[in-house]
Amino acid sequence: MSKDDNSLAHTRWNCKYHIVFTPKYRRKVIYGELRKDIGHILRRLCELKDVEIIEAHAMPDHIHMLVKIPPKISVSSFMGYLKGRSAVIIHERHANLKYNYGNRSFWARGYFASTVGLNQKTIEKYIREQESEDRLRDTISKREYIDPFKNIKHKK
């Protein structure tokens, strides 16, 4: 048994997940004034479900979380709760968003979830350093110097 193990009445568990989810249309709204508020909302909702946030980071257009979810809660039900409740709270606190997102749908459908085994430190480092890597990647020019469609003849 590891020191990371938790326990319920008759169960010892260590269930960690790397979760990524995005706002609708991947709009870059997380970075503005909403960033801190969304962080507080997600932390509070996790506390209410006894979900431990090990590492988390809000990127401009998505959120990474490394969480420890008790086995009595499925990942899908937890994500439904987290995205659903947070969307309602975000719309209540920031009424101007209803014009952009309508009907309290702040988050995009779906999410990415991966179990974390013994490579927890690697995942934590990845989440911490994701923003700086994205900024570096954005500085690299992606412009094509040769038009790939220039010499294509169209059939009529």
Residue pairs with C-beta under 8 A, 6 or more apart in sequence:
1 12
2 14
4 14
5 12
5 13
5 14
6 12
6 13
6 14
6 68
6 70
7 13
8 70
8 71
8 72
11 71
13 70
13 71
14 68
15 68
15 69
15 70
15 71
15 115
16 54
16 66
16 67
16 68
16 69
16 115
16 116
16 120
17 66
17 67
17 68
17 69
17 75
17 113
17 114
17 115
17 116
18 64
18 65
18 66
18 112
18 113
18 114
18 115
18 116
18 123
18 127
19 64
19 65
19 66
19 67
19 75
19 79
19 111
19 112
19 113
20 62
20 63
20 64
20 65
20 111
20 112
21 62
21 63
21 79
21 83
21 107
21 108
21 110
21 111
21 112
22 61
22 62
22 63
22 107
22 108
23 29
23 30
23 61
23 62
23 106
23 107
23 108
24 101
24 105
24 106
24 107
24 108
25 108
26 61
26 62
26 108
27 61
27 100
28 60
28 61
29 97
29 100
30 38
30 58
30 59
30 60
30 61
30 62
30 63
31 58
31 60
34 90
34 94
35 58
37 90
37 93
37 94
38 58
38 63
38 86
38 90
39 56
39 58
41 86
41 89
41 90
42 53
42 56
42 63
42 65
42 82
42 86
43 53
45 81
45 82
45 85
45 86
46 52
46 53
46 67
46 82
49 73
49 78
49 81
50 70
51 67
51 68
51 69
51 70
51 73
51 78
52 67
52 68
53 65
53 66
53 67
54 66
54 67
54 68
54 120
54 124
55 64
55 65
55 66
55 123
55 124
55 127
55 128
56 63
56 64
56 65
56 66
56 67
56 127
57 63
57 64
57 127
57 128
57 130
57 131
59 130
59 131
59 134
60 134
64 126
64 127
64 130
65 127
66 116
66 120
66 123
66 124
66 127
69 75
69 78
75 113
79 111
79 113
83 107
83 111
86 106
86 107
87 104
87 105
87 106
87 107
88 104
90 97
90 106
91 97
91 98
91 101
91 104
91 106
97 106
98 104
116 123
